[in-house]
Amino acid sequence: MNSLDDAVLRSDDLGTTWHRGASLEAADLAVDPDDPRRVLVTTAASSPSGRSNDRT
């Protein structure tokens, strides 16, 4: 993730070059330990009023 603009970056050549992917507000980001090609992301969703949709 690029912390400057919330862009997910990807590399097809083991990190030599990077390309811009999706832009999103990620709450958590993790690599699947069984498949490093899979990245898991949770996002912060909010309602139109700006309040969080988190349930307690």
C-alpha positions in Angstrom: 0.0 0.0 0.0 1.1 3.5 -0.8 0.5 5.5 2.4 0.3 8.7 0.4 -2.8 8.0 -1.6 -4.3 4.7 -0.3 -3.4 2.9 -3.5 -2.7 -0.8 -3.5 0.4 -1.5 -5.5 1.2 -4.8 -7.2 4.4 -6.2 -8.8 4.6 -8.9 -11.5 8.4 -9.2 -11.4 9.2 -10.0 -7.7 9.2 -6.3 -6.7 11.5 -4.8 -9.3 8.7 -2.6 -10.6 5.4 -1.7 -9.0 2.1 -0.8 -10.7 -0.9 1.0 -9.2 -3.9 -1.2 -8.5 -7.1 -0.3 -6.6 -7.5 2.7 -4.3 -9.3 2.0 -1.0 -9.3 2.8 2.6 -7.9 -0.3 4.2 -8.3 -1.0 7.9 -6.2 -4.2 7.8 -4.1 -5.9 5.2 -2.6 -9.4 5.5 -1.0 -12.0 3.2 -2.5 -15.4 3.2 0.2 -17.7 4.8 -0.9 -20.6 2.6 -1.0 -18.7 -0.6 1.3 -15.6 -0.8 -0.4 -14.5 -4.0 -3.6 -13.8 -2.0 -3.9 -10.6 0.0 -6.8 -10.1 2.4 -8.1 -6.6 3.1 -10.7 -5.3 5.4 -12.1 -1.8 4.6 -13.6 0.9 6.7 -17.1 1.5 5.5 -19.2 4.4 6.6 -22.8 5.4 6.0 -23.8 8.5 4.0 -24.0 10.4 7.4 -20.3 9.7 7.9 -20.9 7.4 10.9 -19.3 4.0 11.0 -21.3 0.9 10.2 -19.4 -1.1 12.8 -21.7 -3.1 15.1 -21.1 -3.4 18.8 
